[in-house]
Amino acid sequence: MTSPRTSPMGAHVNISEPETRRLRHQLEIEISQLSRQLSDLKGAETEVDTALLQTYQEMIFSRRALLGRIPR
């Protein structure tokens, strides 16, 4: 069995409820902004760099994954 010190997935950090709410709110804002920027890129009339689109999608995915791991 792996101890929490050696496994980042098993480590728990105690932060206050207001700090948790602030972090959740910040992630929600970032997801919203990135989603809007991604939509704008997709709707652009000029040719869009597919690597840039993929980067936006990955940034959104990673923030959603983090958001899902934060207690409510």
N, C-alpha and C positions, 0 to 999 in steps of 0.2 A: 504494500500500500504506500502511496506517495504522500508525503507530508505537505501541508499547505505552503511551507516555505520553499519547496522545490517545484511546485506546480502552480503557475499563475491562475489556472482554472479553479484551483481549490482554495486560493487565498481570498479572505474576506476582509473588507475594509469597513470599519465603522465610521460612518459620517452621519451628521445630523439630518433630521427630516427636512428642515428648510434647505439644506445644501443639496439633498437628493432632489427635491422639487425644482431647485434652480438648475441643476444639471439636466433633468428631464426637459424642462422648458427650453433650455439652450439648444439641446439636441433637436427638439421639435421645430424650433425656429430655423436651425441650419438645414434640416430635411426639407422644410417648406421652401426655403430660398434656393437650395440646390435643385429641387424639383421644378421650380419655376424657370430657373436658368436652363435646365435640360430641355424643357418644353420650348423655350425661346429658340434654343439651338436647333431643335428638330423642325421648328416652323420657319426657320430662316430660308430665304430664297437663294442664298449662296451655298456652295458646296461646303458640307460640314465634315470636319476631321473625325473619322470614326474612332480614333484613339481618344479624342477629347470626350466624345459621347460615352465611351466605355468608362473613362475616368469618372465622369459625373455619376454614372450608374453605380460604380463601385463605392464612391463616397457616400451615396445615399444608402446603399446596402449596409455598409459598415456602421453607419450611424443608427440605422434601424435595428441592427443586431445588438449594438450597445444599449440602445433604449430598451430593448426587450429583456436585457439582463439586469436592469436597474429596478429595485423594488418600488412598488407604488405606494 
